[in-house]
Amino acid sequence: MQKAVSLLILSAVLLSILLCGCDSGGKEEETTDNSESISVAIEKSSPITKGNLITKAKIDGNNNINVEFYDNNGNLAELFVWDGENQKSHTVMTYSESKKMITKEELTPTGNHSLFTSYQYDSSDALVQSTVSEYEDGILTKATTYDKDNNVIGYSVSERNDSDQVSKIERYDGEDKLQEYFVYDYDENGRTSKSSTYNGDGTLKKYTVFTFNDDGRLTEEHYYDGNDKLTEYYIYDYYESGNRKSLSYYGADGKLISSDSFEDTTH
């Protein structure tokens, strides 16, 4: 049973100045009027990609300094764009073994998510679809899925409550028709106490109720259909240490279906 409960294209380069090196050694530098500001930009750019990266830098047509980090396969792994001493953007990319881009993530100067794109390919490495996730202040607000021809397949948008928790997610098809939506309730401690799934016409499809102990650990999950009929439930038990002791799965009739036990790793 599955339970209910994340491009930056720069302008053409008019003038380029290349500096090469690696993340653990020195960097070669062309002698130009801009060499000092470029060197500063390189030093201030801190890539998060692991490995021995090749560093290059250039000035684009908007007079911004682009600091690029390439992996050992020649893929552009990270790009920092600087306007003087101010960082404008930071983009991180990952690739498959066949050098197909898998993810492309734009971060704000403070490190928050801004835009995240994931790509899916078939066995022939042909693009099947992509999903673009949009963030505000690091919080996911919208995710849109496109087909290989960049047509919208569907999208989802989220709403948040006064405590900045996700309170509702709506899922639409490519024609802006609401397909279903999810509503989340929270207890006084900010824990999810209930999650409900509705059809596009507003009828209740199913919901789950969560129960916690005094230590804030999940103890029960009860699943119901749209008619408030219990369909199944889970019971969690814990050691005094707080580690999970057992997980038991029951059917709607209360009969035990399966049970798993866990060792207390603190001993």
Secondary structure, DSSP 8 states (H G I E B T S, - for coil): -------------SS-----BBTTS-B----STTHHHHHHHHHH------S--EEEEEE-TTS-EEEEEE-TTS-EEEEEEEETTEEEEEEEEEE-TTS-EEEEEEE-TTS-EEEEEEEEE-TTS-EEEEEEEEEETTEEEEEEEEETTS-EEEEEEEEE-TTS-EEEEEEEETTS-EEEEEEEEE-TTS-EEEEEEEETTS-EEEEEEEEE-TTS-EEEEEEEETTS-EEEEEEEEE-TTS-EEEEEEEETTS-EEEEEE---TT-
